[in-house]
Amino acid sequence: MVSIPNPVAASAAQPTGWAPTAKVSVGVLAGAITLLAVRILQHYTHADISADTSSALTSILTFCIQYMTPERK
């Protein structure tokens, strides 16, 4: 007889951790840094920075910070 593994029993052995990992948390930090940087640049230089440029900066900064953040072990 072939034994079929029970997926419910397998998932019960390892509880799901819903806390965000460090990589996810620094993504929020990157968004906040970009928002502040754009607002400061607009205030002091009176530059008109568009939303798509700000979004691109957020994406780049998020990638860089998340790349440098180590995985949780």
N, C-alpha and C positions, 0 to 999 in steps of 0.2 A: 504494500500500500504506500502511496506517495503522500508525504507529509507537506501540507501547504502552510507556510508561515502566516500567522495572524497579524495583520498590520496594526490592529488596535493594541495588541499586547506589546508589540515592538515600540510603539510610540509611548506607551505608559511607562516603559522602563527609563526613558530619558525625558524628564519634564522640560517643557518649552520655556526658555527664558525670554520674557517679553521686554526686558530692559534693553535700551539701545546700546549698541557696541560703541567703542571709542570712535571708530570710523564714521558712524552715523552722527554722533554728537559733534564732531568737528565740522561736519557739513553745515550745521546750523551756525556755528561760529564763523565760517567763511561767508555766509549770507549776511550776517550782522556786520562783519568787517567791511564788506563791499558797500553795504548801504551807508555806513558812516563815512567811508572814504569818498564816495560819490557826493554825498551831501556837503562834506567839507570842501571838496574841489569846486562844487557849484557855488558855494558861498564866497570863497576867497578869490576864485578866478572868473566868476560869472560865466563859466562855460555852460553850454547847453548839452548835457550828456543824455542821450536818448535811453529809453527803457531797454531796447535790445542790446545796446552797448554795455549797459550795467548788468544785464543778464549774462552776457558773454563773459564779463569779468568775474562774475560770481561762479560760473561754471569752471573757469580756469583756476581760480583760487581754491574752489572746492576740490578739484582734482589734485592740485599740488599738496594741499594739507592732508587729504585722505591718503595720498600715496606715501607720505612721510610718517603717518600714524601706524604703529605696529599693530598686528592682529592680537586679539585677546586669546590667551591659551588656557 
